[in-house]
Every structure is written in structure tokens, then in C-alpha cells.
């Protein structure tokens, strides 16, 4: 399988493919015949000194530790990569679409609200758990429908309606 790594501080959105090979065996040396994995992480990317990034081997990984060890291995690969000049993401997300549009008048009080947020930094993503939304000083965050797509998030608020 192949995984793409990126550095959120890389302003040009560079992505590096990493080939992940997972082999397993039912070791007779374990008491319960537990599956043990050997994971190999390799890439053709260049390191900071111009050499090819060193292949990372993860040995004797148990099923319970598979995700954590894979994450550690990918971090070890990412730390070797020459990402170029990095920049801190200091730009706030922007609203690219809003409905009803700003300045619209005579909008019925029960109208739905839709917003699309986009992060202008190409490799950053908006953390949906960091979003808070208020309508006339009343927090409605827990009523939002959130749809993520790449570096965009669409928020929809459908006000609760009381039937007569």
C-alpha cells in the first residue's frame, strides 16, 4: 500500500509517497500464536543531506500496537525528508460561500444557514472540533452539520422549528 506524507508547514503542498509493506507470521514462539508483523516503510524522497531517505523497519509488532507503531514509523520517515523552506500557518480560514449572503435583508427567522470555510494554507486542514458558531450571541455549535472535503468544511445550521 502507499501513503502520502505531507508537512503542514510546507507552503507549496509537497506530498511524498511512502510504500508500506506489512508482512505477518503466526510465531510459534508466542504462547497464543499471536500474529506478529514486520512493517517496512520506504520512499525515494531525498533527505536533508541529499541522500535517499533511509528505509524504516518495524519488527515484532503486535496487532494491538500496529496503528501506533505505524504512526511512529511514518514520523521517523517524515523527520528525514527534505521538506524545503517551511512556514508557520498563521492565516485564518476564510468563508468562501455563505447563504443567506451577507447583507441580505428580510430573511425569515427560521432560514437555514450554510457556510463553506477554506484554509488558504494548502497543506493545512481545519479542525472541525475547533469551530464555534453563534447566532445573536447564542451558541449553536452542537446543532451544526459538518461536512469535510479536503481543506474545505461546509457547515449547515437548520434551526429547530416548532410546529403549530
N, C-alpha and C positions, 0 to 999 in steps of 0.2 A: 504494500500500500504506500501511497505517497501523501505527505502532509506538507502544506506550505507554511513556512515560518515568516513572520514579519516583525519589525521592531516599531512600536508605536511612536517612537521619536524620529523615525526616518521620514522626512518630509516628501520624498518622491514615491512613497508606496512600494518600495522594493520588497519583493517576495522571493523566498528561497525554498525550492523544493527539497524535501528530505525523504529519502527512501527508508521505510520502516519494514524490517523483516522480523517476523516473530515465529520462532520455532519452539515446539514443546515436546516434552517427553514424560512418560509415566515412570518416574525414577523408582527403582526397586529399593533404593537406599532410604526412601521416606517410609515412615510407618504406615501411612494410609494410602500410599500410591498416588499422592497428590501430584497434579500436573505442575511441572516446573518449566519456566520459559527462558529462552535465550533471545534477547532483542538486540538487533543491530540497527544503528542509525547512521546513515551515510549521505553525503551531499558532495557535489562537485564545486561548491562555493569556495571562494578564496578567504583565507584567514587574514588577520590584521597585518601579518608579516609577508603576505603574498603567496603562501603555500596553500595547498588544498586543506580544507578543514579535516581534522583527524576523525576517523570513524569512532563512534562510541558504542561499546559493547556493554550490555547489562546481563549479567549472569545470575542464574538461580533465582529468578523472580517468581514468586508465588502468585496464584490467581488473585488473592486478596490485595497484593501490593502492585498489581500490574499497572493500573492507571497512575498511581503515584510515581512509580519508577520510570514509566514512560515520560511523564512530565519532567522529572529530574533529568533524564537523558536528553530530551529536546532542549532544555535550558542549557545543558552543557554544550550542545551543538551551537545554539544561538550565541552563547558567550564568545565563541571562537570566530564568528563571522565578521568580516569587514563590512559594516553597515554604511560606511561613508560618514559624512557630516550629519550629526544628529541635532535635532532641535526639540526643545520642550514645547508641548502642545499648550499654548496659552490662549487659544481662540475659543470662545464660547460657541456652542451650537447655534445655528440660525434657523429661524422659521422661514421655510421656503414656500409653504402654502398654508392658507388659513381660510376657513369657511365657518361662519359668515366672514366676509372680508372686513378688515379694519376700517372703521369709519362708517360702516353700514348703519343706517337708521331704520327705525320701525321693524326691528327684528322681533318676532314673537318670543315671549319669555321662555317658552319650552323648547326652543330650537336646539337641534343638535349642534355640537361644535367639533370641528375636525382640524387638526394641525399636523403638518409634516415638519419634523426637525431634521437637520442635516449637520454633520460635523464637517467644517471646512478643511480640517487636517486630514489628509487622505487615508492614513492608517489608523486613525482613532475611531473609537466607537462610543456611542452614547450609552451610559449605564442606565437602563430603564429604572432601576431602583433609586436613582438619584433625582428623578423627576418629581416635582411637586406642582400641583395646579390649583389655583384658587379662582373662584367666581364671586365677585363682590365680597372679598375678604373671608369667604367660606371655603375651606379646603375640600376639594372634590377628588383628590388623587386616587383614593381607593375605588372610585367609580369609573376610572378611565379604562378604556380598551386599548391595549398597546400591541402594535404590530411592527416587528423589526424586519428590516431588509437592508443588508449591508451597513452602510454608515448613515442610514435614514431610519427614523422612527415615526410612525403615524399614530397619533393619539386621537381617540374619539371619545367624546362625552355625550352620552344620551341621558338628558335629565329625567329623573323619576317623574312619572306623570300620575296624577291622581284622577281616577275615573269618577265621573259624576254618577 
